[in-house]
Amino acid sequence: MWPFDKLSPWNRPLGAHAVYEPIQSALTGAGFSAGGLNYRAWTVAVWLASPSDPVRRIYYERWGGRLVPPGSFVERRVPAAAEQSPDRDALMLVISPDRRTVLEAFHAVRLPTGDFKAEVATEVDLKGMGDIGVVTNGMSMLGGNIRAGELRTGINHVLAFTTSGKMWNRHAPGGRPRVWPARWADSCASRGTCYGSTGNLYLGSWVAIPPTVNLHALGLETPEGQILARALQDYGAIGTTTAAGVKDRIIFRYDYVAYKAGDLNSLLANWPAFQRDLNRLARHLQLVANSHDNGAAPSLDPTEGIGGGPPRTAFASDFPSTQGQPIELAAATAGVMLLRGHVRRRRR
């Protein structure tokens, strides 16, 4: 329910010394004009396996980006209802029954046998840094998702965002088309066919609402918008992927499995108001200019937030010495964990 090390890029709050500057995108020369939420498509399907789920083979062509011999596979327990996200990326993540790892699959397809094949697959340590995975920028696809219940109970982590590739400047500091914590960029970036060439927004850039912005004065209309605003001011969001047709919008990612389980039902009843909140928040986002060191990872003390200085909010607690017991389950259906009640601060 709260993956990765507390010093992972996905969990580290912003620091008091973070430097903010207006976004100058390659596409428009300015920041984001509107916001969005991917939940029906162009998102990620996160499944929680149990010890009683069937064992399936997952065949893959690449493991962690490297070509492997034909017919390579791993065997994992996979919920019977598991499926990939309904889009061309076809992303499927399966968290192991012991909650120690997540198998990430890109271009996943279920075979007639019930097994799966994927173009790229890799296994990620849930107690690790979350900086290795199958997403465009090389990080874990589990990182940055809005998970079940979080728009009602609070988002205590950094968010992932996508936008048009033409918003990115391919000439990033350090001589690469991306900045930390991104490890890779789109293959077309070096050719200049999908990224822009100006501005201060790069793949891997950290954006946030500056602390000088009074969230209570933004006129937010929904509790969900207020929760998202707090997360964007305390943690911010990392640019992870590129999208087509979104122009200068910023799009956040919502767990497809949680959506299928009905987690957004109450929110969708007031979707127009939430969309207006997304647009307000998008227009207040700025670049965290010192989130990286000339494109590389910054040198930070373990007590500091991103940008340096005391963190805006408390770090996640340490993992217990042994794997914890199940987290206050009200139900576990088709691999989806549902939280009981309104939990202000999630347990590890």
Stockholm file with secondary structure:
# STOCKHOLM 1.0

chainA/1-348         MWPFDKLSPWNRPLGAHAVYEPIQSALTGAGFSAGGLNYRAWTVAVWLASPSDPVRRIYYERWGGRLVPPGSFVERRVPAAAEQSPDRDALMLVISPDRRTVLEAFHAVRLPTGDFKAEVATEVDLKGMGDIGVVTNGMSMLGGNIRAGELRTGINHVLAFTTSGKMWNRHAPGGRPRVWPARWADSCASRGTCYGSTGNLYLGSWVAIPPTVNLHALGLETPEGQILARALQDYGAIGTTTAAGVKDRIIFRYDYVAYKAGDLNSLLANWPAFQRDLNRLARHLQLVANSHDNGAAPSLDPTEGIGGGPPRTAFASDFPSTQGQPIELAAATAGVMLLRGHVRRRRR
#=GR chainA/1-348 SS CCCSCTTSTTTCCBBTTCCEECCCCTTTSSCCSEEEEECSSSSCEEEECCTTSCEEEEEEEEETTEECCTTCEEEEECCTTCCCCSSTTCCEEEECTTSSEEEEEESCEECTTSCEEEEEEEEEETTSCSCCSSSTTSSCSSTTCBCTTHHHHCCCSCEEEEEEGGGSBSSCTTSSSBCTTCCCCCTTTTTTSSSBSSSSCCBTCEEECCTTSCGGGSCCCSHHHHHHHHHHHHTCEEEEEEESSCTTEEEEEBCHHHHHTTTTHHHHTTHHHHHHHHHHHHHHCEEETTSSBTTBCCCCCTTCCBTSSSBSSCCCCCCCSSCCCCCCEEEEETTEEEECSCCSSCCC
#=GC SS_cons         CCCSCTTSTTTCCBBTTCCEECCCCTTTSSCCSEEEEECSSSSCEEEECCTTSCEEEEEEEEETTEECCTTCEEEEECCTTCCCCSSTTCCEEEECTTSSEEEEEESCEECTTSCEEEEEEEEEETTSCSCCSSSTTSSCSSTTCBCTTHHHHCCCSCEEEEEEGGGSBSSCTTSSSBCTTCCCCCTTTTTTSSSBSSSSCCBTCEEECCTTSCGGGSCCCSHHHHHHHHHHHHTCEEEEEEESSCTTEEEEEBCHHHHHTTTTHHHHTTHHHHHHHHHHHHHHCEEETTSSBTTBCCCCCTTCCBTSSSBSSCCCCCCCSSCCCCCCEEEEETTEEEECSCCSSCCC
//
